[in-house]
């Protein structure tokens, strides 16, 4: 049962990360043009154009937090736990990136210049999954998984010590 919880944690981290970056990217796109969007990605207000520095900072801090938790944070857990969390995060994030690229390629003839930002969570996936910071965090997590594929946990991180036996 505990293994399922670790898989769910990895999936949740991937979804929240991609959607969060997508929402913040859409907010920043709007602010650059003086638009304020709600969570349905609909225009709700007009403001002075700005660079969206808070959104950029939030994306940077969130990305560092996700990368840190998935590399260093779970690094002291058992090998199985590390693999479950990182693997489910990587699979989920890869699936969302592929979905994003598919949606973008499919709707390319009606690009955002003529139709605006895609409404709702589809827009979050498009913007989040196509953001290079998401790709970078995914590559870092996969690289850590690859580098530590043969490592064995030390005596302080055995499954019995974690209560997973």
N, C-alpha and C positions, 0 to 999 in steps of 0.2 A: 504494500500500500504506500509505503514511503517513497518507493521508486516512482510511482504515478505522480505523487506530489512534486517531485523534482522535475519530471517531464512537463507538468502543467506550469511550473515556475518558469522554465525555459521558454515555453510557448507564449506565456503571458508577457515575459520580458521582450520577446521579439515583436509581438503585436503592439504593445504599448510604445515601444521604441519607434517603430516605423510610423505608426499613427501619430505619435507625438511630434516627430520631426515633420511629418506632413502638415499637421495643423499649424505648427509654428512657421513653416515655409510659406503656407498660404497667407498667414497674417502678415508676414514680411513682404510678400509680393504686393498685397493690398496697400500696405503702408507706403511702399515706394511710389505708388501712384495716387496716394491720398484717399484710399478706400479702407473701410473697416468691414470685415466679414464676420458673420456669426458662424456657429458650428455646422450649419448647413451650407456654408460657403456662399451665402447670399449677402449682397451689399446691404448693410444696415445704417451706415453713416459715411459722411465725407469729412475728411480732416486734412490738415496740412501734410503734404508729402514728407516723408522722413526715411532714414536708412533702416529702421527696424533693428536697432542695436540690441534691445532687450531680447528679441527673438533669436538673434544670432548668439547672444550670450547663453540663453537657455538651451539652444541646440548644442553648443559646445560643452556646457556643464553636464547636460543630460548624456551626451555621448561619452564623455570621460567617465561618468558614473557607471554607465552600462558596461563599458570596456573594463573598468576597474573591478567591478563586482564579478564579471564573468572570467576574468583572468586571475587576479590576485585574490578576490573575495572567496571564490570557491576552491582556490588552490590548496587549501588545507583539508579539504574534504576527501572522502575515499575516491578511488579511481572511478568506480561505478557512478558515484554522484556527479563528479566532474564531467564525465562523459554524457550522462543523461541531461544535465542542465545545458552544457555547451552545445551538445548535439541537437537538442530540441530547439534551442535558440537559433542555431545555424540553419536548421531545416526550415523553420518558420520564416525566418528573415529571407532566406533564399526564395521561398515560395512567394512571399509578398513582393520581392523585387521582380521576379518573373511575371507576376500578375501586373505589376505597375508597367513594366516594359511592354507587355502585351496590350494593355489598355491604351498606352500612349501610341503604340504603333497602329493599333486599330482605329484610333480616332485622329490620326495625324492629318488627314485631309480636312478635318474640321478643327484646326488647331485653336489654341486658347485665344489667339488674337481676334477671332471672329465669334467664338462661342463663350468665352470667359472660362472661369475655373469650373471644373467638373463638380457638381453638387455632392454634398455629403461625404460619406466615408470613401467613396470611389476617388474623390479628389484627394483625400488624405493618403490613400494608397499610391496614387499617381505621383504626388509630390514627395512623399516620404520614401517610396521605393526607388525613385529616380535620383534621390539626393546622394551625393558622393560620400557624405559622412556615414551614411548607413552602410554603404559598400565597404568603406574603410574599417568600420567596427566589425563587420562580418569577417573580413579578411584577417583582422587581428585575432579574433576568437578562433577561427579555423587554423591559423598559424600556431597558436598556443596549443590547440588540440593535437596538431601534427607533431610539434616539438616534444610533447609530453606523452606521446602514445605508448611508449614502452616503460614509463616510469611506474614505480610501485610506491604505495603510500608508506610513510615511515611509521614507526610504532605508535605515534600519538594520533594517527588519523585512520586507524583500522576501523572496519565497519563495526566491530564489537564495541569499540570505544565510543562510536557515534550512536550506538543503540539500534543499529540496523540488522543485527543478527537474527 
